[in-house]
């Protein structure tokens, strides 16, 4: 989340000043919408926990990952509003960056599992009943959460607070493992690892799953029965979740990888690259944050049962039939 400032002392420029007002406002809006929406999803799933299917478990964990991350978003809104002055101490600097990366990894891993789940159910229906049991889902959860935490450990180890120009910055510090000349390479290497393991490879797996699903549906699938309609609806929800995740995170990874590759060159990044990065980075990062609040609205858009439950919660509809939200 935080990034090395590089050798900016040789470059004279000012980042667009309204960002220090606009970005915190966007953070607060994302936080309010995200906590409310994901809280409703978690509440509904908890109420129907006796009827959970594998898909419900993955969606519930996806909502939980978003909810935990959004709890610490006000810290970063304050950091931006104070023009990058961190007032919350070293421990929260490490923890908030760690939770941000855990959310990114967990989200894409759960979306990959959802896509694989649909692939097996549609392309290999004979094997799906054996492979998609709740016990297998719980095993995958016991693997995904620790893996997301393990891949995010560098945020706990290397993030630190620094005093600079009467401000306290929260960013990566590689001095414990390398000298000054190699700091940029360490930072770039972590960025490339996050891009590869937290976006590119899972997205490739999702594309392979949906290619197989599309091929199977084109040959065999016709919407004739109620179960078929429910399957189409669930497939649409998962497709939208993956699409929105890609749209929200793609600009962030593009900006980050361009900056990272410039740091791997024989000379430090130019002033033009530094200016572009500092100008654009807060906004693509904010777009990535927005993914954590959009998923509940996708459920409401695609799932009539979820909409009815929301309206019932607001006392705008009679009590909907009981059952799973999916």
N, C-alpha and C positions, 0 to 999 in steps of 0.2 A: 504494500500500500504506500508506505513512505519511500522516498527515493533519494539517492545521493545527490547532493546539490552540485557536485562537480566543481570545476574551477571557474565559478561565475564572477570572481573578483576581477577578471580581465574583460568582462563584458558589461557594458553599460546599457541597460534597458529597463523599462518598467512594465510589469504585467498589468493587464487591463484592471484598473482599480475596482470597478463595480463587481468583479468576481468575489470580492470579500463580503459582499452583501448578498448577491444572487445565489452563490453556491450554498451558504448556510441556510437560506430560505428553502432552497430545493431539498437540502438534507432533512430539514424539519418536516416538510410535506411528505417526503418519502417515508420518514420514520413513522409519522402518524398513520398514514394510509397502510403501511406495511404491517405495523403492530396490530392494527384493527383487523385487517383482512386475514393475516395469518393466524391471529388469535381466534377468529371465528372458525377457520378451517380446523384448527387443533381442537376447539371445543366441540364441533360437530362430530369429528372423528372419535373423540373420547366418549361422547354420548352413545355412539353406535359401535363401541369397541367389541361387543360380543359378536358382531356380524362383519368384522373386518375381512376383506380379501387382501391378497398380496398387493394389489395396486393401491389400496387404501393405506397400507403400512408405509409404502414408499412415499406416497403423497404426504402423509402425516410427518414423516421424517424430513422431507423437503421443506414443509412449512415450519418445522421446529428449527432447522438450520437457519432459515431466513429470520425467524423471530429472534433467535439468540444474537445474530449479527446486528439486527436493527436496534437492539437495546443499547449498543454502544455508539450508534451513529451520532447522537447529540454531542459526544466528545469531539468528533471530527468537525461538526458544525461550529462548535466553539473555537476550535483550533483555526479554522479558516476565517472566522469572524474576527479573531484577534491577530490576523495577518501572520499566521504560522507561529504563534506563541503557545507552547504547550504548558498548561497549568495543572495537569493531573498527575504528575509524577512519573517516575521511570517504570514502575510496575504496570500501570494502565497503558503506558506507551507500548510496552511489549504485548500485553494481553489483547488490546484492541486490534493491533495489527495481526496477531495470531488468529483471533476470531474471524477477521475479515477473510483471511486465506482459507481457513477451515470451511467457511461458508462457500467459497468459490469451488473448492474441491468436492465437498459433500454434495453440492447442488448438481454439478455435472455428473458425478458418479450415480446419484439417484436417478437422474434423467436417463442415463445410459441403462441402468437396471430396468427402468420402466419400458424403454424401447426394446430391450432384450426380452422382457416379459411378454410384450405384445408379439414380438417375432416368433417366439416359441408357441404361443397360443394359436397363432394364425397359420404359420408355415409348418409347424410340427405339432399338430393338436394331439396326436397319439402319445407323444412323449411329455406334453406339457403338464398333464395331470400328475405325473411322477416327479417332474422337475420344479414345478411351481407351487409346492406345498408351503405352508406357513413356516415350517421348520427351516426350509431352505432359505426363505426370506430373512428369517432371524439370523441365520448364519451369515448371509451377505451383509446384514446391518452390523454384525459384530466384526466384520472385516472392513467395511467402508469407513465407519467413524474413526477407528484407530489409524487407518491409512491416511485419511484426510488430516488427522492430527499430526502424524509423523511427517508428512510432506510439508507441514506448516511450522515445524520446529525451528527452522532458520529465523523465522520472525521473532520467536522468543529469545533466541540466542543473540542475534545481531542487532536488533533494534535497541536504541539507546537515546538518551536525552543529552543535548549539547547547549551550552550557553554561547550565544552569538549575537552581537549587536543589541544587547539588552533584551534579548528574547531567548526562550528555551525551545529549541527545535527537537522534534521527534523523528528520527530517521535511522537508517542502517549504519552500523559501525563495524567494520571488518578489521580493525586494528588488532584484535586479539588473535587473528589467524594469518595476517598478511601485512606487508609493508604498504606505504602510501602509493607506490607505483602500481600495485596490483588490485587496489580497492575497486576500481571501475570494472575490472574483469570479473571479480567475484560477484558484483552486483548484476552485471550483464548475464553471467552464467545462471544465477538464480531466476532471473526474468525468463530466460530461455527454457529452463526446467519447468517453470510454472505454465508457460505457454504450451509446451509439449504434453505434459502430463495432465494439466488441468483444463485443456481446451482442445488441442489439435487431435490427439489420439482418441479421447472419448467421443469427440464429434465424428471422427472417421468411423468408429464403431456404430454410432447411431445411424449414419448414412448407409452403412452396409445393412443394418437391420431393416431400415425402411425401404431400401431397394428390394430386399427379399420379400417384404410385406407387399409392396406395390406389384411385384411380379405375380405373387400368389393371388392377390385380389383381382388382378386383371384377368386371370384365367378362370377362377372358380367362384368369386364372391358376388352374390346378388342380394340386395336388401329386400327380403321377402317376409321375414319374421321379426317379432319384437326383439329377440336376442340379437339378431343381426343389427338392428337399429342401435341397440345399446353398445354393441361392439364398435360400430362406426363412430358413435359419439365419444366413447372412451379413446379410440384411436385419434380422433380429432383433437381432444384435449391434450394428449401426450405430444402430438405433432406441434401444436401451438406452443406448448411449454418449451420444447426444444428450439423452435424457431425464435421465440422471444429471447431465450437465453443467448442464442447465437447473435442476434441483432444487438442486444445490450452489451455483450462482452467483446464482440469482434473489434469495435473501434478502440477499446482499451488495449487489447493485445496488439493491434497494429501499431498504435502510437508507442507502446512500450517496447516492442521488438525493434522498431526503427531506431529508437533512442539507444537500446541495448547494443545493436550492431555498430552504431557509431562509437560506442565506448570500447568496442573490441578492436578498433582501428589503431594504426601506429601513432596517431596524434589524438589529443582529447577532442571531444565534440566541439564543433564550431559554435560561434555565438548565435548564428542563425538557427541551428538545431536546438540549442538551449532555449532560445526565445520561443520557438514553435512549441517545444515540449512544455515549457512552463505556462504557456498561454492555453494550450489545448488540454493538457493532462487533467486539470480539475473537472472539466466538463465530461470527458469520456469516462473518468472515474465515477462521476455522478450518475451517468447513464448505466454503468455497471451496477451501482447501488440500486437503481430503480428496478432492476430485475427482481429484487427481493420483495417488492410490494406489488408486482404485477400478477403473479401467479394466481392469487385468490380471485382476481377479476376475470381471469381466463376460465376458471372453474365456473363462475357465475354466468359467463357468456355462453359456455358450451353445455352446461349441465342443468337441465330444468329442475331436477330435484334439489340441487344446491341453491338455486334461486328461490325456490319455495321455502326452504329452511331459513334463508336469510330474511325473507319477507315475514315469516312466522316470528322470527326473533324480534323484528321491529313491530310486531303486532299489526301487520298490514294484510295478513292472510290467515286463514284457518290452519290448524295444525296439519302439516303434510304427513303422508304415510311414513311409517317408520322404515328404517333400512339404511343401507350404506349410502354415503354421499356420492359415491361413484356409480 
